[in-house]
Amino acid sequence: MKLFFTDIFELPLPEEHRFPMEKYRLLRERVAASDRFPVNALSVPPAATDAELATVHIRTSWTSTSRPSDSPVMC
């Protein structure tokens, strides 16, 4: 089983957002501390492509020019 984490990418979410960034870090730490998965089971996923982002986000909410070309996008 592949397990991915993205908590190393900080997004400027509103204070009242239902999934605060800290929640993702805490989940990764809990999974990593469990004995249910091998130590190396967790990894960072590949960056989403613009085409992949377009399937789930309104294009005006992001553009490829809003990030460096070598910067992963996690939405």
CYANA upper distance limits for C-alpha pairs under 8 A (distance plus 0.5 A):
  1 MET  CA     41 ALA  CA      8.01
  2 LYS  CA     41 ALA  CA      6.73
  2 LYS  CA     42 LEU  CA      7.53
  2 LYS  CA     43 SER  CA      8.42
  3 LEU  CA     41 ALA  CA      6.33
  3 LEU  CA     42 LEU  CA      5.30
  3 LEU  CA     43 SER  CA      6.86
  4 PHE  CA     42 LEU  CA      5.88
  4 PHE  CA     43 SER  CA      5.41
  4 PHE  CA     44 VAL  CA      5.91
  4 PHE  CA     45 PRO  CA      6.25
  5 PHE  CA     24 TYR  CA      8.25
  5 PHE  CA     28 ARG  CA      7.05
  5 PHE  CA     42 LEU  CA      7.19
  5 PHE  CA     43 SER  CA      6.66
  5 PHE  CA     44 VAL  CA      5.93
  5 PHE  CA     45 PRO  CA      7.56
  6 THR  CA     24 TYR  CA      7.92
  6 THR  CA     44 VAL  CA      6.74
  6 THR  CA     45 PRO  CA      7.95
  6 THR  CA     74 MET  CA      7.75
  7 ASP  CA     21 MET  CA      7.27
  7 ASP  CA     22 GLU  CA      8.15
  7 ASP  CA     24 TYR  CA      5.89
  7 ASP  CA     25 ARG  CA      5.69
  7 ASP  CA     28 ARG  CA      8.32
  8 ILE  CA     25 ARG  CA      8.32
  9 PHE  CA     74 MET  CA      7.48
 10 GLU  CA     21 MET  CA      7.43
 11 LEU  CA     21 MET  CA      7.89
 13 LEU  CA     17 HIS  CA      6.85
 13 LEU  CA     20 PRO  CA      7.71
 13 LEU  CA     21 MET  CA      8.28
 15 GLU  CA     20 PRO  CA      8.09
 16 GLU  CA     20 PRO  CA      8.44
 19 PHE  CA     23 LYS  CA      7.02
 19 PHE  CA     24 TYR  CA      8.50
 20 PRO  CA     24 TYR  CA      8.12
 21 MET  CA     25 ARG  CA      7.54
 22 GLU  CA     26 LEU  CA      6.72
 23 LYS  CA     27 LEU  CA      6.69
 24 TYR  CA     28 ARG  CA      6.77
 25 ARG  CA     29 GLU  CA      6.68
 26 LEU  CA     30 ARG  CA      6.64
 27 LEU  CA     31 VAL  CA      6.70
 28 ARG  CA     32 ALA  CA      6.51
 29 GLU  CA     33 ALA  CA      6.54
 30 ARG  CA     34 SER  CA      6.80
 31 VAL  CA     36 ARG  CA      8.35
 31 VAL  CA     37 PHE  CA      8.24
 32 ALA  CA     37 PHE  CA      8.00
 32 ALA  CA     39 VAL  CA      7.37
 32 ALA  CA     42 LEU  CA      8.01
 37 PHE  CA     41 ALA  CA      6.73
 46 PRO  CA     72 PRO  CA      8.08
 47 ALA  CA     71 SER  CA      8.42
 47 ALA  CA     72 PRO  CA      5.07
 47 ALA  CA     73 VAL  CA      6.19
 47 ALA  CA     74 MET  CA      7.53
 48 ALA  CA     52 GLU  CA      6.48
 48 ALA  CA     53 LEU  CA      6.95
 48 ALA  CA     72 PRO  CA      7.47
 48 ALA  CA     73 VAL  CA      6.46
 48 ALA  CA     74 MET  CA      7.45
 49 THR  CA     53 LEU  CA      6.77
 50 ASP  CA     54 ALA  CA      6.64
 50 ASP  CA     63 THR  CA      8.32
 50 ASP  CA     64 SER  CA      7.21
 51 ALA  CA     55 THR  CA      7.29
 52 GLU  CA     56 VAL  CA      7.89
 53 LEU  CA     57 HIS  CA      6.37
 53 LEU  CA     75 CYS  CA      8.41
 54 ALA  CA     58 ILE  CA      7.15
 54 ALA  CA     59 ARG  CA      6.62
 57 HIS  CA     61 SER  CA      7.49
 57 HIS  CA     62 TRP  CA      8.36
 58 ILE  CA     62 TRP  CA      8.02
 59 ARG  CA     63 THR  CA      7.26
 62 TRP  CA     66 SER  CA      7.27
 63 THR  CA     67 ARG  CA      8.19
 64 SER  CA     68 PRO  CA      8.33
 64 SER  CA     69 SER  CA      7.95
 65 THR  CA     69 SER  CA      8.43
 67 ARG  CA     71 SER  CA      6.85
 67 ARG  CA     73 VAL  CA      8.40
